[in-house]
Amino acid sequence: MSVVIPTSPSRCANSLYSGMLFPYTLFNLLVDNIVITKPDGTAPQIGDNDDGGLHILGGYGNWSRLDHRYLISVGAVLFERRDFKAAAGELLEEAFWLVGAEGLNIYKVL
């Protein structure tokens, strides 16, 4: 399981396949999440308070709406980044449902 990160956005912009921008954009969004996430894993609330989430795959009754560590841990697997793993801590249940056993093994090795 690996994702190729384009070397620069300009190289992607010149590509006939605009989908190449996605990995670069996703990587930068994850870096932004790491920057705004507090040591306890929560990020500032942005927008309304509808308790929406990207995905709620575990602990629905007691999930922290502002905890972004599951997203960062998925990024650690996709981009195979130790620094993302350090920011995320353990691989949370929500992340496991997205990356599976193979992703868990990758996470353990990082």
C-alpha positions as CSV (number, residue, x, y, z in Angstrom):
1,M,0.0,0.0,0.0
2,S,1.8,3.1,-1.1
3,V,1.0,6.5,-2.6
4,V,3.4,8.4,-4.9
5,I,3.7,12.0,-3.8
6,P,4.3,14.4,-6.7
7,T,7.5,16.5,-6.2
8,S,5.7,19.8,-6.8
9,P,2.3,21.2,-7.6
10,S,3.5,22.8,-10.8
11,R,4.5,19.3,-12.1
12,C,1.0,18.2,-11.4
13,A,-0.6,21.2,-12.9
14,N,1.2,20.4,-16.2
15,S,0.0,16.9,-16.2
16,L,-2.8,15.8,-18.5
17,Y,-4.2,13.7,-15.6
18,S,-5.5,16.2,-13.1
19,G,-6.0,13.4,-10.6
20,M,-2.3,13.5,-9.8
21,L,-3.0,16.6,-7.7
22,F,-5.0,14.5,-5.2
23,P,-2.1,12.8,-3.4
24,Y,-0.2,16.1,-3.1
25,T,-3.3,17.9,-1.8
26,L,-4.1,15.1,0.6
27,F,-0.6,15.2,2.0
28,N,-0.8,18.9,2.5
29,L,-4.1,18.7,4.3
30,L,-2.7,16.1,6.6
31,V,0.3,18.3,7.4
32,D,-2.1,21.2,8.1
33,N,-4.1,18.9,10.5
34,I,-0.8,18.0,12.3
35,V,0.0,21.7,12.7
36,I,-3.4,22.7,14.1
37,T,-3.9,19.6,16.3
38,K,-3.3,20.1,20.0
39,P,-1.2,17.6,22.0
40,D,-4.5,15.9,23.2
41,G,-5.4,15.2,19.6
42,T,-8.1,17.8,19.2
43,A,-8.3,20.5,16.6
44,P,-10.1,23.9,16.9
45,Q,-13.7,23.8,15.8
46,I,-14.2,25.3,12.4
47,G,-17.7,26.0,11.2
48,D,-21.0,25.1,12.8
49,N,-21.5,22.5,15.5
50,D,-23.5,19.8,13.7
51,D,-21.1,17.1,15.0
52,G,-20.3,16.0,11.5
53,G,-17.3,13.8,10.8
54,L,-15.5,12.5,7.8
55,H,-16.4,9.0,8.9
56,I,-17.5,7.6,12.2
57,L,-16.6,3.9,12.2
58,G,-16.1,3.2,15.8
59,G,-17.1,4.5,19.3
60,Y,-20.1,6.5,18.0
61,G,-21.6,7.1,21.4
62,N,-18.4,8.6,22.8
63,W,-16.2,9.8,19.9
64,S,-14.6,13.2,20.3
65,R,-15.8,15.4,17.5
66,L,-12.7,17.4,17.4
67,D,-10.2,14.6,17.5
68,H,-8.3,14.4,14.2
69,R,-5.7,11.7,15.1
70,Y,-7.5,9.0,13.2
71,L,-7.1,11.0,10.0
72,I,-3.4,11.6,10.7
73,S,-2.9,7.9,11.4
74,V,-4.5,7.0,8.0
75,G,-2.1,9.4,6.4
76,A,0.8,7.8,8.2
77,V,-0.1,4.5,6.5
78,L,-0.8,5.9,3.1
79,F,2.4,8.0,2.9
80,E,4.5,5.7,5.2
81,R,5.5,8.6,7.4
82,R,7.0,8.1,10.8
83,D,6.4,11.8,11.7
84,F,2.7,11.4,11.0
85,K,2.6,8.3,13.2
86,A,4.3,10.3,16.0
87,A,1.7,13.0,15.7
88,A,-1.2,10.5,15.7
89,G,-0.1,8.1,18.4
90,E,-1.8,4.7,18.2
91,L,-3.8,3.6,15.2
92,L,-7.3,4.2,16.2
93,E,-10.3,2.0,15.4
94,E,-11.7,4.3,12.8
95,A,-8.4,4.3,10.9
96,F,-8.1,0.5,11.1
97,W,-11.4,0.1,9.3
98,L,-10.0,2.2,6.4
99,V,-6.5,0.7,6.2
100,G,-7.2,-2.9,7.3
101,A,-4.7,-5.5,8.5
102,E,-2.1,-4.6,5.9
103,G,-2.2,-0.9,7.0
104,L,-1.9,-2.0,10.6
105,N,1.2,-3.9,9.8
106,I,2.6,-0.9,8.0
107,Y,1.8,1.3,11.0
108,K,3.6,-1.1,13.4
109,V,6.8,-1.0,11.2
110,L,6.9,2.8,11.0
